[in-house]
Amino acid sequence: MSGELRDEVRRWCATHVPPDWRREQAGAGHDEFVRFQRWWFNELKGGGYAFPHWPGEWGGGYDLARQAVIFEELARADAPRLVLHFVALHHAAATLFAAGTEQQRARHLPAIRDGEIWCQGFSEPDAGSDLASLRTRAERRGDVYVVNGQKIWASGALDAAWCLLLARTDPSAPKRRGISYLIMDMRAPGVTVRPIRQITGEQHFCEIFLTDVEIPVADRVGAENDGWRIAQSTLNSERGGTMIELAERLAHGFEWLVELAARNGAVDDRLARLASEVQALRLLVRRPLARGHDGAAYGAFASTVKLFYSELLQRMTGYGVELSGLAGQERRPRPLSSGWESGLWLLDYIGSWEWTIPGGTSEIQRNIIGERGLGLPREALS
Ligand SMILES: Cc1cc2nc3c(=O)[nH]c(=O)nc-3n(C[C@H](O)[C@H](O)[C@H](O)COP(=O)(O)OP(=O)(O)OC[C@H]3O[C@@H](n4cnc5c(N)ncnc54)[C@H](O)[C@@H]3O)c2cc1C
């Protein structure tokens, strides 16, 4: 069965993946990047591979093993990744499936399937790792919340139509209890987006300023003040489910490292260790997740996967920098938002550090694994 699927995806890739996309997109501006991503989304959707992880009635229905086959073949063909659609297809969809109302699902999921872009407004200037300290306020006035505050590091916010927003609805409650989960229209009056320019020249992250933004109460996900619990569904998807694709990309990137090592005569124990770690990651992410998406056990598992992926990526790209020597320092334009997979080892190494931060830093993942997974004493909450 998975052999048939593999052949089917491989055939599809052979005729649909543009062979020169990296070269053609190298040095592209933001508009060109967005146009290309939208085009690729529609291609993948046409093939049936844009959201294989969604439930069957919504156009997905592939189990973990078959999702892995699809992502493995896309990685093997070096297909572009849907960077711009990532939050919509994973974080937003997972949240709506776990906690959205029928109306919210009916309104938003078809639009996401048509290519709508979403962003995630969780972090604030003083609320990253300690997310529950967030200060953005949502005051209820009749049928709307009036929202004021600031978000930061929101990936893709410049192009997003909707935002997964956490805001404080009860300032007097203990900080994890007074938060609500809202779906914010990025086109609403009072929403200002300011991109943050990165060292690579990209503008992947944004600040979002919110001044008297009105969000209908009907756009709240779950009960008022229950946003913290629902946010765990989003974060578990970010740390767990998204990793199936990323693990396959990493395995593909490892082949580049093997080629480099072979050219340099550097095939050694270190490479062998990395090879077994890559394989371990691929097996880990495919493990059936019997306990569902919200349990503490799943949370610790998702954190383990995210921690292992991001730190393995660092070790691997770091080794690429060492092996490539001076040539690895070369500067060439690369495709925007290719993440760590630009093929330029130094840039890829720098890019690898990005993955140890979002969705919770490595230190935070270790805390979660220790406390929820191993039952160690809990860190005192501030
Ligand atoms: C590539 C990327 C994409 C992102 N995308 C988004 C997005 O789309 N939406 C969004 O809302 N946010 C996004 N973020 C923000 C990200 O979630 C935060 O940067 C992250 O949670 C860390 O918060 P901080 O930057 O405020 O660091 P801080 O919380 O200030 O942490 C600074 C350092 O202290 C350590 N530390 C803090 N508390 C503890 C503790 N209790 N125990 C041990 N060590 C601790 C941290 O590990 C870190 O090393 C993104 C970040 C990156 C890098």
The ligand as an ORCA input file, in Angstrom:
! r2SCAN-3c Opt
* xyz 0 1
  C      12.260     31.156     13.912
  C      11.305     31.668     14.963
  C       9.956     31.747     14.667
  C       9.066     32.222     15.640
  N       7.759     32.331     15.288
  C       6.864     32.776     16.196
  C       5.493     32.946     15.839
  O       5.095     32.710     14.687
  N       4.626     33.398     16.771
  C       5.026     33.683     18.050
  O       4.173     34.057     18.854
  N       6.338     33.582     18.414
  C       7.256     33.137     17.509
  N       8.594     33.034     17.861
  C       9.008     33.455     19.202
  C       9.433     32.302     20.093
  O       8.335     31.510     20.461
  C      10.151     32.924     21.312
  O      11.312     33.571     20.827
  C      10.539     31.862     22.324
  O       9.398     31.370     22.991
  C      11.568     32.380     23.354
  O      11.114     33.539     23.967
  P      12.042     34.842     24.083
  O      12.607     35.119     22.727
  O      11.214     35.904     24.732
  O      13.256     34.434     25.013
  P      13.287     34.420     26.605
  O      12.037     33.772     27.116
  O      13.604     35.796     27.097
  O      14.491     33.451     26.911
  C      15.856     33.870     26.859
  C      16.721     32.684     27.289
  O      16.424     32.278     28.638
  C      16.096     30.891     28.690
  N      15.044     30.658     29.688
  C      13.935     31.398     29.881
  N      13.165     30.849     30.863
  C      13.805     29.716     31.274
  C      13.506     28.713     32.249
  N      12.379     28.751     32.963
  N      14.389     27.696     32.397
  C      15.537     27.634     31.661
  N      15.875     28.573     30.731
  C      15.013     29.594     30.535
  C      15.567     30.584     27.311
  O      15.673     29.205     27.000
  C      16.471     31.437     26.427
  O      17.690     30.775     26.170
  C       9.517     32.615     16.922
  C      10.895     32.558     17.203
  C      11.786     32.096     16.236
  C      13.244     32.086     16.556
*
